[in-house]
Amino acid sequence: MSDGILKRSVSIAGHRTSVSLEEPFWEVLREIADQDALSVQALIGRIDAERGEQNLSSAIRVFVLRRLREAPSRPESPERSAEA
Protein backbone atom coordinates (compact mmCIF):
# COMPACT_ATOMS: atom_id res chain seq x y z
CA MET A 1 0.00 0.00 0.00
CA SER A 2 1.35 3.36 -0.98
CA ASP A 3 0.55 6.52 0.89
CA GLY A 4 0.90 8.61 -2.26
CA ILE A 5 -1.87 10.91 -3.40
CA LEU A 6 -4.20 9.52 -6.06
CA LYS A 7 -6.38 11.80 -8.14
CA ARG A 8 -9.70 10.38 -9.31
CA SER A 9 -12.52 11.88 -11.35
CA VAL A 10 -16.06 11.69 -10.01
CA SER A 11 -19.40 13.05 -11.12
CA ILE A 12 -21.20 15.07 -8.45
CA ALA A 13 -24.56 16.76 -9.00
CA GLY A 14 -24.16 16.36 -12.74
CA HIS A 15 -20.65 17.78 -13.10
CA ARG A 16 -17.23 16.11 -13.23
CA THR A 17 -14.59 17.01 -10.68
CA SER A 18 -11.31 15.57 -9.50
CA VAL A 19 -10.61 14.47 -5.95
CA SER A 20 -7.08 13.98 -4.63
CA LEU A 21 -6.65 11.70 -1.61
CA GLU A 22 -3.98 9.48 -0.19
CA GLU A 23 -4.49 5.78 -1.04
CA PRO A 24 -5.40 4.79 2.56
CA PHE A 25 -8.30 7.27 2.48
CA TRP A 26 -9.53 5.85 -0.85
CA GLU A 27 -9.38 2.33 0.63
CA VAL A 28 -11.38 3.22 3.75
CA LEU A 29 -13.83 5.28 1.68
CA ARG A 30 -14.47 2.15 -0.44
CA GLU A 31 -15.02 0.09 2.71
CA ILE A 32 -17.50 2.64 4.10
CA ALA A 33 -19.34 2.79 0.78
CA ASP A 34 -19.63 -1.02 0.82
CA GLN A 35 -20.93 -0.97 4.41
CA ASP A 36 -23.53 1.64 3.46
CA ALA A 37 -24.46 -0.19 0.22
CA LEU A 38 -23.43 2.82 -1.89
CA SER A 39 -21.00 3.43 -4.68
CA VAL A 40 -17.96 5.51 -3.78
CA GLN A 41 -19.29 8.20 -6.11
CA ALA A 42 -22.67 8.27 -4.31
CA LEU A 43 -20.92 8.48 -0.94
CA ILE A 44 -18.76 11.36 -2.16
CA GLY A 45 -21.96 13.04 -3.40
CA ARG A 46 -23.42 12.83 0.11
CA ILE A 47 -20.24 14.22 1.65
CA ASP A 48 -20.24 17.02 -0.92
CA ALA A 49 -23.85 17.95 -0.13
CA GLU A 50 -23.01 18.32 3.58
CA ARG A 51 -19.57 19.95 3.46
CA GLY A 52 -20.49 23.63 3.38
CA GLU A 53 -17.46 25.76 2.49
CA GLN A 54 -14.91 23.04 3.26
CA ASN A 55 -12.65 21.76 0.50
CA LEU A 56 -14.03 18.44 -0.83
CA SER A 57 -10.84 16.43 -0.26
CA SER A 58 -10.62 17.74 3.30
CA ALA A 59 -14.31 16.99 3.89
CA ILE A 60 -13.76 13.40 2.75
CA ARG A 61 -10.77 12.97 5.08
CA VAL A 62 -12.74 14.34 8.04
CA PHE A 63 -15.71 12.10 7.16
CA VAL A 64 -13.46 9.02 7.06
CA LEU A 65 -11.83 9.96 10.37
CA ARG A 66 -15.20 10.46 12.06
CA ARG A 67 -16.52 7.14 10.79
CA LEU A 68 -13.42 5.33 12.03
CA ARG A 69 -13.76 6.96 15.44
CA GLU A 70 -17.44 5.99 15.62
CA ALA A 71 -16.78 2.37 14.64
CA PRO A 72 -16.96 -0.18 17.45
CA SER A 73 -13.57 -1.39 18.57
CA ARG A 74 -12.44 -4.32 16.51
CA PRO A 75 -10.53 -7.20 18.08
CA GLU A 76 -6.83 -6.97 17.55
CA SER A 77 -5.62 -8.92 14.54
CA PRO A 78 -3.15 -11.80 15.09
CA GLU A 79 -0.47 -9.87 13.15
CA ARG A 80 -0.77 -6.85 15.45
CA SER A 81 -0.62 -8.90 18.66
CA ALA A 82 2.48 -10.69 17.34
CA GLU A 83 4.17 -7.30 16.79
CA ALA A 84 3.68 -6.22 20.42
Residue frames relative to the residue before (quaternion, step in Angstrom):
aa qw qx qy qz dx dy dz
M 1.0000 0.0000 0.0000 0.0000 0.00 0.00 0.00
S 0.2284 -0.7654 0.5922 0.1066 3.51 -0.88 0.98
D 0.3487 -0.7344 0.5405 0.2169 3.54 -1.09 0.66
G 0.3762 0.7470 -0.4704 0.2815 3.57 1.27 0.24
I 0.5392 -0.6213 0.4659 0.3258 3.53 -1.24 0.49
L 0.1347 -0.7664 0.6258 0.0544 3.53 -0.98 0.97
K 0.2241 -0.7620 0.5969 0.1139 3.54 -0.96 0.93
R 0.0069 -0.8005 0.5984 -0.0333 3.56 -0.77 1.06
S 0.3751 -0.7038 0.5562 0.2336 3.55 -1.15 0.64
V 0.0017 -0.7764 0.6299 -0.0190 3.54 -1.03 0.86
S 0.3463 -0.6997 0.5815 0.2289 3.53 -1.27 0.44
I 0.0085 0.7932 -0.6052 0.0672 3.55 -0.69 1.18
A 0.8473 -0.0517 -0.0054 0.5286 3.55 -0.81 1.07
G 0.7467 -0.4491 0.2144 0.4414 3.54 0.95 0.94
H 0.7261 0.3516 -0.2753 0.5229 3.62 1.16 0.17
R 0.4620 -0.6771 0.5063 0.2677 3.55 -1.17 0.71
T 0.0628 0.7682 -0.6356 0.0446 3.52 -1.12 0.75
S 0.3799 -0.7043 0.5485 0.2426 3.54 -1.25 0.36
V 0.1388 -0.7653 0.6256 0.0604 3.52 -1.12 0.79
S 0.1483 -0.7840 0.5998 0.0602 3.56 -0.87 1.02
L 0.1305 0.7742 -0.6032 0.1407 3.55 -0.71 1.18
E 0.5473 -0.5696 0.4919 0.3661 3.52 -1.25 0.42
E 0.6521 -0.5596 0.3495 0.3734 3.59 -1.08 0.74
P 0.6439 0.5148 -0.3639 0.4336 3.68 0.86 -0.73
F 0.6369 0.5110 -0.3406 0.4660 3.61 1.03 -0.63
W 0.6230 0.5190 -0.3458 0.4722 3.61 1.01 -0.74
E 0.6543 0.5262 -0.3211 0.4381 3.60 0.92 -0.87
V 0.6937 0.4523 -0.2837 0.4834 3.59 0.85 -0.93
L 0.6021 0.5523 -0.3567 0.4530 3.60 1.05 -0.70
R 0.6357 0.5150 -0.3177 0.4793 3.61 1.04 -0.78
E 0.6485 0.5180 -0.3148 0.4605 3.59 0.96 -0.85
I 0.6564 0.5000 -0.3064 0.4746 3.59 0.95 -0.88
A 0.6337 0.5258 -0.3299 0.4616 3.59 0.95 -0.85
D 0.6433 0.5131 -0.3179 0.4709 3.60 0.97 -0.84
Q 0.6520 0.5213 -0.3098 0.4551 3.59 0.93 -0.91
D 0.7392 0.4016 -0.2066 0.4996 3.57 1.04 -0.84
A 0.4011 -0.7366 0.4470 0.3110 3.59 1.34 0.10
L 0.5007 0.6063 -0.4429 0.4307 3.56 0.93 1.02
S 0.4852 -0.5771 0.5374 0.3779 3.51 -1.31 0.19
V 0.6290 -0.5127 0.4044 0.4218 3.58 -1.21 0.38
Q 0.6366 0.5416 -0.3234 0.4437 3.57 0.98 -0.83
A 0.6591 0.4934 -0.3090 0.4761 3.61 0.96 -0.84
L 0.6394 0.5164 -0.3241 0.4686 3.58 1.01 -0.79
I 0.6421 0.5026 -0.3214 0.4815 3.59 0.96 -0.81
G 0.6127 0.5498 -0.3422 0.4529 3.60 1.06 -0.71
R 0.6484 0.5058 -0.3101 0.4772 3.58 1.00 -0.80
I 0.6454 0.5100 -0.3148 0.4736 3.57 0.95 -0.90
D 0.6413 0.5371 -0.3144 0.4488 3.57 0.96 -0.90
A 0.6718 0.5170 -0.2971 0.4394 3.59 0.92 -0.92
E 0.7552 0.3915 -0.1986 0.4868 3.60 1.14 -0.59
R 0.5481 0.6961 -0.3627 0.2888 3.61 1.22 -0.19
G 0.3514 -0.7390 0.5119 0.2613 3.62 1.11 -0.33
E 0.8079 -0.2486 0.2103 0.4912 3.57 -0.88 -0.99
Q 0.4728 0.7006 -0.4251 0.3238 3.59 1.28 -0.13
N 0.5672 -0.5750 0.4780 0.3452 3.55 -1.15 0.71
L 0.5578 -0.6514 0.3960 0.3283 3.62 -0.89 0.91
S 0.6570 0.4997 -0.3258 0.4609 3.61 0.86 -0.85
S 0.6494 0.5012 -0.3121 0.4793 3.59 0.98 -0.79
A 0.6389 0.5288 -0.3236 0.4555 3.58 0.97 -0.85
I 0.6423 0.5113 -0.3238 0.4703 3.59 1.00 -0.77
R 0.6491 0.5156 -0.3228 0.4567 3.60 0.92 -0.87
V 0.6626 0.4948 -0.3020 0.4742 3.59 0.93 -0.89
F 0.6202 0.5411 -0.3330 0.4601 3.60 1.00 -0.81
V 0.6640 0.4977 -0.2996 0.4708 3.59 0.87 -0.98
L 0.6559 0.5142 -0.3150 0.4540 3.59 0.88 -0.91
R 0.6633 0.5007 -0.3093 0.4623 3.59 0.90 -0.88
R 0.6567 0.5046 -0.3225 0.4584 3.59 0.91 -0.84
L 0.6505 0.5084 -0.3210 0.4640 3.58 0.98 -0.79
R 0.6575 0.5048 -0.3092 0.4661 3.58 1.01 -0.76
E 0.6795 0.4902 -0.2789 0.4693 3.58 1.10 -0.71
A 0.5512 0.6370 -0.3922 0.3695 3.59 1.18 -0.51
P 0.5201 -0.6153 0.4753 0.3534 3.58 -1.03 0.70
S 0.5929 -0.5724 0.4215 0.3783 3.55 -1.10 0.64
R 0.2640 -0.7535 0.5825 0.1523 3.53 -0.93 0.93
P 0.5550 -0.5880 0.4456 0.3844 3.59 -1.06 0.60
E 0.5587 -0.6135 0.4402 0.3432 3.51 -1.10 0.68
S 0.4513 -0.6901 0.4939 0.2759 3.56 -0.95 0.89
P 0.6344 -0.5446 0.3783 0.3974 3.62 -1.14 0.53
E 0.6245 0.5434 -0.3511 0.4376 3.61 1.03 -0.73
R 0.6728 0.4995 -0.3012 0.4550 3.58 0.93 -0.90
S 0.6776 0.4757 -0.3214 0.4597 3.62 0.89 -0.80
A 0.6172 0.5362 -0.3490 0.4580 3.60 1.14 -0.53
E 0.6342 0.5387 -0.3270 0.4479 3.60 1.16 -0.61
A 0.6231 0.5946 -0.3418 0.3761 3.61 1.06 -0.65
